[in-house]
Amino acid sequence: MTSTLRSCLYAVSFAASLVACRAKPTAIDNSSVPTPSASPSGSSDSPSSKLARAPLIADAAVQAALDPDHLAPYSGPIGRISGVIHVSGDPAPERPDVLAQIPHGKCDDARAFYGKVFREGPGRELGDALVTVTNYKGFVAPVRHLRTVVARGCAFDARTVALTFGERLEVKNKGGETFIPQLIGGSPGALLVAVPGGDAVPLFPEHVGLYALVDRSHPFARADVFVLKFPTFAITGIDGKYEIDDIPAGDVVVSAYLPTIRKTAQANVKVVSGETATVDLTIPFASTAAPASSSH
């Protein structure tokens, strides 16, 4: 892990670990529901709007985290970075502890989604990796207000989620099973039921850091949620691809991190105005060095 990523996730250690049609989310009494340990543990789209757009500064705490020097949003020359993240070394081991929790039949898709330590494509493309671009000069303002995680079947649609501090996270149930999502890592709040076809359940990260999105109805459904101080990030799909737009021109650091094995790969890159830099990275994996307990 680079010092850059460490400073951006200052509250987190990577070594320490997201009934009725059109019904409203229903609050339930969680006073008798045991709360998991609050240890700080979709693919997310990169911003597409122009950087001159007003930043998402909701309050003093958000501004202090994102723009402590009160800089104007960066409006200079920008470039773009895209590429593919791969994994090398041993194949992903199965997770018998997780598979034992997932019912056969109606939850077979969840068995495929969560059943191994990580997901990879046919060419060893790596899914669910957090890719960040840091070390540029200037304040890049966020341009999105909302990150949506879809619940369908017995699973979330992401194992890694990232958003900028100040953005809201929501869980939308597009399947036939009831979900009770909760964000672990902040103050416990009322639990809301995400009913099939109903309104999304909103979740509000309280600080920069690493959270866990869990579901009380399906204990195996889980995602790592990174709340960052910058918007230049992406999450890879099963094809390993990522794209990050609106990067200030100049020297930057591109880092890829896979939460379930806590491994990082990085590269120093020069961003040229109006151009796209291709940055492919490979994260090594050795099964003998895998974490004893993974978040997935």
Residue frames relative to the residue before (quaternion, step in Angstrom):
aa qw qx qy qz dx dy dz
M 1.0000 0.0000 0.0000 0.0000 0.00 0.00 0.00
T 0.4019 -0.7318 0.5024 0.2251 3.54 -0.86 0.94
S 0.6042 -0.5472 0.4286 0.3895 3.53 -1.26 0.38
T 0.5831 0.5839 -0.3698 0.4271 3.58 1.15 -0.58
L 0.6805 0.4631 -0.2920 0.4870 3.57 0.84 -0.94
R 0.6279 0.5496 -0.3442 0.4303 3.58 1.00 -0.77
S 0.6833 0.4773 -0.2944 0.4676 3.55 0.94 -0.84
C 0.6583 0.5085 -0.3129 0.4585 3.57 1.10 -0.68
L 0.7392 0.2633 -0.1793 0.5934 3.59 1.17 -0.48
Y 0.0119 -0.8791 0.4762 0.0164 3.55 0.89 1.03
A 0.7044 0.4662 -0.2800 0.4562 3.60 1.04 -0.60
V 0.7174 0.4525 -0.2135 0.4847 3.56 1.27 -0.16
S 0.1838 -0.7203 0.6487 0.1630 3.53 -1.19 0.56
F 0.4485 -0.6848 0.4979 0.2864 3.53 -0.77 1.02
A 0.6392 0.5321 -0.3396 0.4393 3.57 1.07 -0.59
A 0.6031 0.5825 -0.3584 0.4104 3.68 1.19 -0.23
S 0.7663 -0.1537 0.0253 0.6233 3.38 0.91 0.08
L 0.2821 0.2908 -0.6771 -0.6144 3.95 -7.72 -10.54
V 0.1486 -0.7271 0.6162 0.2637 16.54 -11.51 -9.34
A 0.7788 0.1855 -0.1008 0.5906 3.26 1.47 -0.70
C 0.5612 -0.6113 0.4347 0.3500 3.57 -1.09 0.70
R 0.8489 0.0062 -0.0617 0.5249 3.57 -0.86 1.06
A 0.3222 0.7492 -0.5194 0.2550 3.58 1.05 0.63
K 0.5261 -0.6045 0.4917 0.3405 3.54 -1.22 0.48
P 0.5700 -0.5508 0.4485 0.4129 3.62 -1.14 0.45
T 0.2896 -0.7883 0.5270 0.1304 3.58 -0.86 0.99
A 0.3601 -0.7240 0.5462 0.2190 3.56 -0.83 0.99
I 0.0963 -0.7787 0.6165 0.0650 3.55 -1.08 0.73
D 0.5443 -0.6108 0.4670 0.3356 3.52 -1.21 0.56
N 0.1164 -0.8228 0.5548 0.0412 3.58 -0.54 1.16
S 0.3538 0.7653 -0.4848 0.2326 3.58 1.22 0.25
S 0.7433 0.3713 -0.2168 0.5125 3.56 1.15 -0.60
V 0.5595 0.5928 -0.3897 0.4285 3.56 1.30 0.07
P 0.3953 -0.7240 0.4987 0.2664 3.63 -0.60 1.00
T 0.3152 -0.7526 0.5523 0.1708 3.55 -0.94 0.92
P 0.4504 -0.6835 0.4930 0.2947 3.60 -0.79 0.96
S 0.6689 -0.4859 0.3750 0.4194 3.55 -1.25 0.39
A 0.3259 -0.7729 0.5160 0.1737 3.58 -0.79 1.00
S 0.1997 0.7830 -0.5632 0.1727 3.55 0.86 0.88
P 0.4529 -0.6594 0.4973 0.3357 3.60 -0.76 0.88
S 0.3473 -0.7876 0.4395 0.2567 3.49 -0.23 0.85
G 0.8957 0.4128 0.1504 -0.0687 2.58 -1.38 -17.13
S 0.4802 -0.5626 0.1930 0.6447 2.97 -0.29 0.67
S 0.3548 -0.7369 0.5402 0.1984 3.48 -1.02 0.91
D 0.3889 -0.7230 0.5243 0.2262 3.50 -0.99 0.89
S 0.4497 -0.6591 0.5232 0.2994 3.55 -1.11 0.62
P 0.6189 -0.5647 0.3753 0.3965 3.62 -1.09 0.57
S 0.2016 -0.7962 0.5615 0.1007 3.55 -1.01 0.80
S 0.5955 0.5695 -0.3706 0.4287 3.58 1.21 -0.25
K 0.6299 -0.5367 0.4030 0.3909 3.54 -1.27 0.31
L 0.5797 -0.6312 0.3989 0.3263 3.53 -1.09 0.73
A 0.5935 0.5951 -0.3691 0.3967 3.59 1.14 -0.44
R 0.4755 0.6754 -0.4406 0.3515 3.59 1.27 -0.22
A 0.6086 -0.5927 0.3814 0.3645 3.59 -1.05 0.77
P 0.4838 -0.6811 0.4647 0.2933 3.60 -0.94 0.83
L 0.4908 -0.6512 0.4954 0.2994 3.54 -1.28 0.46
I 0.1930 0.7739 -0.5735 0.1868 3.58 0.48 1.18
A 0.1664 -0.8369 0.5175 0.0637 3.56 -0.19 1.28
D 0.8033 -0.0531 0.0662 0.5894 3.58 1.04 -0.70
A 0.7414 -0.4264 0.2777 0.4375 3.56 -1.31 0.11
A 0.6395 0.5371 -0.3369 0.4348 3.58 0.99 -0.77
V 0.6555 0.4979 -0.3097 0.4759 3.57 0.98 -0.82
Q 0.6612 0.4993 -0.3149 0.4630 3.58 0.91 -0.86
A 0.6407 0.5315 -0.3320 0.4436 3.57 0.97 -0.80
A 0.6829 0.4778 -0.2859 0.4729 3.58 1.05 -0.71
L 0.7624 0.4002 -0.2062 0.4647 3.58 0.86 -0.98
D 0.8222 0.0712 0.0303 0.5639 3.56 0.92 -0.90
P 0.0253 -0.8604 0.5088 0.0127 3.60 0.64 1.08
D 0.6978 0.4562 -0.2771 0.4777 3.60 1.14 -0.53
H 0.4063 -0.7429 0.4490 0.2853 3.59 1.32 0.15
L 0.2227 0.7876 -0.5354 0.2084 3.55 0.89 0.97
A 0.5089 -0.5950 0.5133 0.3515 3.54 -1.22 0.49
P 0.5919 -0.5706 0.4114 0.3935 3.62 -1.05 0.60
Y 0.5485 -0.6331 0.4421 0.3206 3.56 -0.97 0.90
S 0.0058 -0.8094 0.5862 -0.0334 3.58 -0.90 0.94
G 0.4465 0.7032 -0.4444 0.3295 3.58 1.22 0.41
P 0.7738 -0.3230 0.2406 0.4890 3.59 -1.25 -0.34
I 0.1081 -0.8040 0.5845 0.0173 3.54 -1.04 0.88
G 0.1402 -0.7597 0.6273 0.0981 3.51 -1.34 0.39
R 0.4004 -0.7020 0.5485 0.2148 3.51 -1.35 -0.17
I 0.1340 -0.7716 0.6158 0.0867 3.56 -1.17 0.61
S 0.0719 0.7743 -0.6265 0.0520 3.55 -0.99 0.86
G 0.1648 0.7945 -0.5738 0.1116 3.54 -1.22 0.31
V 0.4264 -0.6580 0.5517 0.2843 3.51 -1.35 -0.33
I 0.2413 -0.7497 0.6010 0.1362 3.55 -1.00 0.89
H 0.1074 -0.7900 0.6027 0.0322 3.56 -0.89 1.00
V 0.2776 -0.7028 0.6154 0.2243 3.52 -1.37 0.14
S 0.1500 -0.7778 0.6046 0.0832 3.56 -1.10 0.72
G 0.6543 0.5197 -0.3767 0.3998 3.55 -1.28 0.23
D 0.8293 -0.2077 0.1628 0.4926 3.55 -1.09 -0.75
P 0.5260 -0.6022 0.4860 0.3528 3.58 -1.19 0.49
A 0.6322 -0.5474 0.3892 0.3863 3.55 -1.24 0.40
P 0.3736 -0.7212 0.5328 0.2375 3.61 -0.77 0.97
E 0.5187 -0.6002 0.4990 0.3490 3.55 -1.24 0.42
R 0.3328 -0.7176 0.5779 0.2008 3.55 -1.28 0.48
P 0.1916 -0.8236 0.5193 0.1234 3.63 0.15 1.17
D 0.6166 0.5542 -0.3530 0.4336 3.59 1.07 -0.65
V 0.6701 0.4696 -0.2834 0.5001 3.57 1.08 -0.77
L 0.6577 0.5249 -0.3170 0.4376 3.58 0.86 -0.95
A 0.6235 0.5587 -0.3432 0.4259 3.58 1.06 -0.69
Q 0.6734 0.4958 -0.2917 0.4644 3.60 1.20 -0.49
I 0.6807 0.5125 -0.2790 0.4428 3.58 1.19 -0.48
P 0.3889 -0.7410 0.4941 0.2354 3.61 -0.59 1.09
H 0.4673 -0.6346 0.5340 0.3060 3.54 -1.16 0.62
G 0.7068 0.4524 -0.3328 0.4301 3.53 -1.26 0.39
K 0.8517 0.1326 -0.0732 0.5016 3.57 -0.30 -1.25
C 0.7594 0.3566 -0.1999 0.5061 3.62 1.15 -0.46
D 0.2561 0.8009 -0.5108 0.1793 3.60 1.13 0.51
D 0.6124 0.5432 -0.3586 0.4487 3.61 1.05 -0.67
A 0.6439 0.5142 -0.3204 0.4673 3.57 1.04 -0.74
R 0.5983 0.5566 -0.3635 0.4474 3.58 1.08 -0.64
A 0.6723 0.4752 -0.2914 0.4871 3.58 0.99 -0.80
F 0.6845 0.5152 -0.2836 0.4308 3.58 1.01 -0.83
Y 0.8070 0.2734 -0.1102 0.5117 3.59 0.92 -0.94
G 0.5366 0.7184 -0.3615 0.2556 3.57 1.21 -0.37
K 0.7418 0.3083 -0.2140 0.5557 3.60 1.25 -0.23
V 0.6758 -0.5105 0.3460 0.4038 3.55 -1.24 0.45
F 0.7863 -0.0598 0.0162 0.6147 3.60 1.09 -0.63
R 0.4279 -0.6817 0.5332 0.2606 3.54 -1.31 0.35
E 0.0266 0.7962 -0.6038 0.0286 3.56 -0.97 0.84
G 0.4778 -0.6716 0.4979 0.2695 3.52 -1.26 0.60
P 0.7456 -0.4280 0.2716 0.4327 3.60 -1.29 0.04
G 0.7329 0.3640 -0.2235 0.5296 3.59 1.17 -0.51
R 0.5738 -0.6119 0.3375 0.4271 3.55 1.29 0.55
E 0.2631 0.7257 -0.5660 0.2895 3.54 1.08 0.77
L 0.3181 -0.7903 0.5060 0.1350 3.57 -0.93 0.93
G 0.2347 -0.7786 0.5698 0.1188 3.54 -0.75 1.08
D 0.8249 0.3172 -0.2015 0.4223 3.54 -1.38 0.30
A 0.4420 0.6746 -0.4738 0.3537 3.60 1.16 0.49
L 0.3520 -0.6982 0.5831 0.2203 3.56 -1.09 0.77
V 0.0793 -0.7846 0.6148 0.0121 3.58 -0.73 1.12
T 0.0304 -0.8125 0.5818 -0.0227 3.57 -0.75 1.06
V 0.1917 -0.7236 0.6470 0.1450 3.52 -1.30 0.52
T 0.0597 0.8069 -0.5782 0.1047 3.57 -0.65 1.16
N 0.7137 0.4822 -0.3504 0.3678 3.54 -1.44 -0.07
Y 0.4649 0.6367 -0.4865 0.3766 3.61 1.15 0.31
K 0.4751 -0.6595 0.5061 0.2884 3.55 -1.28 0.33
G 0.7211 0.4121 -0.3236 0.4533 3.55 -0.97 0.91
F 0.4677 -0.6563 0.5258 0.2720 3.51 -1.37 0.32
V 0.1456 -0.7771 0.6092 0.0622 3.57 -0.60 1.17
A 0.2995 -0.7924 0.5100 0.1491 3.55 -0.49 1.21
P 0.4860 -0.6410 0.5003 0.3204 3.59 -1.01 0.73
V 0.2012 -0.7953 0.5623 0.1035 3.58 -1.13 0.60
R 0.6671 0.4365 -0.3182 0.5130 3.60 1.24 0.18
H 0.3178 -0.7558 0.5443 0.1774 3.54 -1.12 0.68
L 0.8153 0.2479 -0.0485 0.5211 3.57 1.12 -0.59
R 0.0890 -0.7478 0.6549 0.0630 3.55 -1.13 0.77
T 0.1566 -0.8156 0.5552 0.0461 3.56 -0.70 1.09
V 0.1323 -0.7391 0.6567 0.0704 3.53 -1.02 0.94
V 0.2586 -0.7765 0.5587 0.1342 3.57 -0.80 1.01
A 0.1984 -0.7424 0.6299 0.1126 3.54 -1.01 0.92
R 0.1368 0.7817 -0.5937 0.1333 3.54 -0.76 1.05
G 0.7858 0.1786 -0.1624 0.5694 3.56 -0.89 0.87
C 0.7106 -0.3883 0.3175 0.4933 3.57 -0.60 -1.14
A 0.7022 0.4578 -0.2350 0.4920 3.59 1.20 0.31
F 0.4621 -0.5727 0.5788 0.3514 3.49 -1.38 0.23
D 0.5027 -0.6610 0.4552 0.3212 3.60 -1.18 0.35
A 0.7454 0.2928 -0.1996 0.5647 3.61 1.24 0.21
R 0.2789 -0.7318 0.5926 0.1884 3.54 -1.18 0.62
T 0.7464 0.1900 -0.1493 0.6200 3.56 1.33 -0.22
V 0.0445 -0.7831 0.6201 -0.0175 3.57 -0.93 0.97
A 0.0315 -0.7880 0.6142 0.0287 3.58 -1.09 0.67
L 0.0711 0.7714 -0.6308 0.0444 3.53 -1.14 0.71
T 0.4999 -0.6250 0.5039 0.3249 3.53 -1.27 0.36
F 0.5782 -0.5863 0.4365 0.3626 3.57 -1.01 0.80
G 0.7057 0.3845 -0.3220 0.5005 3.55 -0.80 1.06
E 0.6236 0.4984 -0.3405 0.4967 3.56 1.22 -0.34
R 0.3955 -0.6973 0.5460 0.2432 3.54 -1.25 0.50
L 0.2600 -0.7226 0.6191 0.1641 3.51 -1.19 0.68
E 0.0007 -0.7966 0.6044 0.0134 3.58 -1.01 0.73
V 0.2662 -0.7329 0.6054 0.1596 3.53 -1.26 0.58
K 0.1148 -0.7951 0.5953 0.0141 3.55 -0.69 1.16
N 0.2648 -0.7811 0.5515 0.1250 3.57 -0.70 1.12
K 0.0043 -0.8121 0.5816 -0.0475 3.57 -0.46 1.25
G 0.5982 0.5573 -0.3659 0.4446 3.55 1.23 0.36
G 0.6213 -0.5578 0.4053 0.3722 3.54 -1.24 -0.44
E 0.6213 0.5333 -0.3313 0.4689 3.58 1.30 -0.05
T 0.4621 -0.6522 0.5200 0.3013 3.59 -1.11 0.62
F 0.1294 -0.7762 0.6140 0.0621 3.57 -1.05 0.85
I 0.1177 -0.7463 0.6496 0.0847 3.55 -1.21 0.66
P 0.0695 -0.8497 0.5219 0.0282 3.60 0.26 1.22
Q 0.0160 -0.7793 0.6265 0.0019 3.53 -1.19 0.64
L 0.3000 -0.7335 0.5856 0.1705 3.54 -1.11 0.78
I 0.1637 -0.8058 0.5666 0.0545 3.56 -0.48 1.23
G 0.6013 0.5493 -0.4150 0.4056 3.56 -0.85 1.00
G 0.7343 0.2849 -0.1960 0.5841 3.53 1.30 -0.15
S 0.7440 -0.3483 0.2828 0.4951 3.58 -1.23 -0.42
P 0.4535 -0.6809 0.4866 0.3066 3.61 -0.86 0.85
G 0.1006 -0.7924 0.6002 0.0423 3.54 -1.01 0.81
A 0.7300 -0.3743 0.3018 0.4858 3.56 -1.28 -0.19
L 0.3652 -0.7102 0.5567 0.2286 3.54 -1.03 0.79
L 0.1582 -0.7821 0.5988 0.0690 3.57 -0.94 0.94
V 0.3731 -0.7203 0.5441 0.2145 3.55 -1.04 0.82
A 0.2253 -0.7452 0.6147 0.1263 3.56 -0.83 1.03
V 0.1494 -0.8226 0.5456 0.0574 3.56 -0.10 1.31
P 0.6216 -0.5533 0.3861 0.3980 3.60 -1.09 0.57
G 0.8418 0.1341 -0.1297 0.5065 3.55 -0.80 1.07
G 0.5627 0.6267 -0.3819 0.3804 3.58 1.24 -0.01
D 0.7240 -0.4014 0.3169 0.4629 3.55 -1.30 -0.18
A 0.5769 -0.5969 0.4362 0.3473 3.55 -1.20 0.57
V 0.3929 -0.6843 0.5631 0.2457 3.54 -1.21 0.61
P 0.2721 -0.7829 0.5355 0.1621 3.65 -0.62 1.06
L 0.0793 -0.7684 0.6343 0.0287 3.54 -1.12 0.76
F 0.1623 -0.8242 0.5414 0.0355 3.58 -0.86 0.97
P 0.2728 -0.7556 0.5725 0.1641 3.63 -0.36 1.17
E 0.3691 -0.7793 0.4764 0.1719 3.55 -0.87 0.99
H 0.8087 0.0746 -0.0022 0.5835 3.58 1.16 -0.43
V 0.6118 -0.5036 0.4435 0.4187 3.53 -1.32 0.14
G 0.4730 0.6688 -0.4824 0.3102 3.57 -0.94 0.80
L 0.5684 -0.5800 0.4695 0.3465 3.51 -1.33 -0.34
Y 0.0954 -0.7874 0.6090 -0.0008 3.53 -0.87 1.10
A 0.2896 -0.7002 0.6047 0.2453 3.53 -1.38 -0.03
L 0.2357 -0.7291 0.6263 0.1434 3.55 -0.93 0.96
V 0.0129 0.8070 -0.5876 0.0582 3.58 -0.61 1.14
D 0.2594 -0.7397 0.5943 0.1800 3.53 -1.31 0.26
R 0.4014 -0.7449 0.4824 0.2265 3.57 -0.72 1.09
S 0.6466 0.5184 -0.3258 0.4549 3.59 1.19 -0.39
H 0.7699 0.1675 -0.0776 0.6109 3.56 1.17 -0.61
P 0.2431 -0.8398 0.4621 0.1487 3.62 0.13 1.22
F 0.6311 0.5313 -0.3328 0.4569 3.58 1.20 -0.35
A 0.5945 0.5673 -0.3664 0.4365 3.61 1.21 -0.37
R 0.1984 0.7886 -0.5362 0.2263 3.55 -0.47 1.21
A 0.0061 -0.7791 0.6267 0.0137 3.56 -1.17 0.60
D 0.4061 -0.6580 0.5711 0.2757 3.56 -1.16 0.65
V 0.1301 -0.7960 0.5899 0.0372 3.58 -0.85 1.00
F 0.1415 -0.7903 0.5945 0.0442 3.56 -0.59 1.19
V 0.1112 -0.7647 0.6332 0.0447 3.57 -0.80 1.06
L 0.1054 -0.8576 0.5026 -0.0291 3.54 -0.28 1.36
K 0.4936 -0.6606 0.4903 0.2819 3.54 -1.33 0.31
F 0.7340 0.3046 -0.1897 0.5766 3.58 1.27 0.25
P 0.4333 -0.7393 0.4569 0.2387 3.62 -1.12 0.54
T 0.5543 0.6333 -0.3884 0.3752 3.61 1.24 -0.06
F 0.4484 0.6554 -0.4757 0.3783 3.54 0.26 1.32
A 0.0489 -0.7655 0.6391 0.0561 3.54 -1.36 0.20
I 0.2868 -0.7133 0.6078 0.1987 3.53 -1.34 0.32
T 0.3973 -0.7363 0.4936 0.2372 3.58 -0.82 0.95
G 0.3818 -0.6718 0.5835 0.2499 3.51 -1.25 0.61
I 0.7425 -0.3922 0.2788 0.4660 3.56 -1.26 -0.15
D 0.6181 0.5235 -0.3459 0.4735 3.61 1.25 -0.25
G 0.4903 -0.7011 0.4027 0.3253 3.59 1.30 -0.01
K 0.5421 0.6629 -0.3887 0.3400 3.60 1.24 -0.12
Y 0.0002 0.7691 -0.6390 -0.0152 3.53 -1.28 0.55
E 0.0744 -0.7589 0.6446 0.0560 3.55 -1.31 0.44
I 0.0138 -0.7852 0.6189 -0.0165 3.56 -0.92 0.92
D 0.1884 -0.8127 0.5484 0.0572 3.57 -0.60 1.19
D 0.8208 0.3463 -0.1843 0.4152 3.51 -1.44 -0.10
I 0.3273 0.7385 -0.5123 0.2917 3.56 0.91 0.99
P 0.4776 -0.6681 0.4740 0.3176 3.64 -0.75 0.92
A 0.5147 -0.6485 0.4661 0.3119 3.56 -0.98 0.89
G 0.5566 0.5855 -0.4577 0.3713 3.53 -1.10 0.79
D 0.7057 -0.4472 0.3378 0.4334 3.54 -1.29 -0.23
V 0.0225 0.7950 -0.6030 0.0617 3.56 -0.89 1.01
V 0.3432 -0.6899 0.5865 0.2493 3.55 -1.36 0.09
V 0.1620 -0.7618 0.6219 0.0817 3.56 -0.88 1.00
S 0.0135 -0.8081 0.5876 -0.0380 3.57 -0.74 1.07
A 0.1295 -0.7548 0.6377 0.0830 3.54 -1.14 0.74
Y 0.0334 -0.8081 0.5866 -0.0415 3.55 -0.85 1.03
L 0.1541 -0.7760 0.6056 0.0852 3.58 -0.90 0.94
P 0.3955 -0.7732 0.4357 0.2363 3.61 -0.30 1.22
T 0.6880 0.5300 -0.3119 0.3853 3.60 0.85 -0.88
I 0.7566 0.2744 -0.2018 0.5581 3.60 1.19 -0.34
R 0.3476 -0.7872 0.4545 0.2300 3.58 1.37 -0.02
K 0.4798 0.6366 -0.4500 0.4025 3.53 0.93 0.98
T 0.1888 -0.7934 0.5762 0.0535 3.55 -1.13 0.80
A 0.0569 -0.7314 0.6743 0.0849 3.53 -1.30 0.51
Q 0.0128 -0.8242 0.5659 -0.0189 3.59 -1.02 0.69
A 0.0959 -0.7726 0.6250 0.0574 3.52 -1.34 0.33
N 0.3723 -0.6742 0.5878 0.2479 3.54 -1.22 0.61
V 0.0326 -0.8208 0.5672 -0.0600 3.57 -0.74 1.08
K 0.2679 -0.7261 0.6046 0.1881 3.55 -1.18 0.62
V 0.2345 -0.7756 0.5752 0.1121 3.57 -0.65 1.15
V 0.1714 -0.7895 0.5865 0.0574 3.56 -0.80 1.09
S 0.5730 -0.6282 0.4087 0.3316 3.55 -0.89 0.95
G 0.8524 0.1579 -0.1344 0.4800 3.55 -0.92 0.97
E 0.6790 0.4745 -0.2900 0.4793 3.60 1.24 0.00
T 0.3553 -0.7049 0.5723 0.2220 3.53 -1.34 0.39
A 0.2086 -0.7647 0.5997 0.1102 3.55 -0.75 1.06
T 0.2691 -0.7509 0.5827 0.1552 3.57 -0.94 0.92
V 0.0224 0.7972 -0.5983 0.0777 3.54 -0.65 1.17
D 0.0455 -0.7826 0.6206 -0.0203 3.57 -0.45 1.26
L 0.0691 -0.8038 0.5908 0.0057 3.57 -0.89 0.93
T 0.1893 -0.7695 0.6002 0.1085 3.55 -1.21 0.57
I 0.2062 -0.7676 0.5993 0.0957 3.54 -0.84 1.07
P 0.3140 -0.7686 0.5231 0.1925 3.62 -0.66 1.04
F 0.0649 -0.7945 0.6029 0.0338 3.56 -1.14 0.65
A 0.0335 -0.7597 0.6493 0.0090 3.55 -1.02 0.92
S 0.4602 -0.7214 0.4375 0.2762 3.58 -0.60 1.11
T 0.6197 0.5507 -0.3477 0.4380 3.58 1.11 -0.57
A 0.7193 0.4148 -0.2399 0.5030 3.57 1.22 -0.46
A 0.3929 0.7354 -0.4750 0.2813 3.60 1.28 0.14
P 0.5837 -0.5818 0.4282 0.3707 3.60 -1.08 0.68
A 0.5489 -0.6351 0.4302 0.3321 3.57 -1.01 0.77
S 0.7882 0.0821 -0.0382 0.6087 3.55 1.12 -0.67
S 0.1662 -0.8000 0.5733 0.0615 3.56 -0.62 1.16
S 0.5793 -0.5893 0.4337 0.3593 3.54 -1.23 0.51
H 0.7350 0.3411 -0.2226 0.5420 3.58 1.22 -0.30
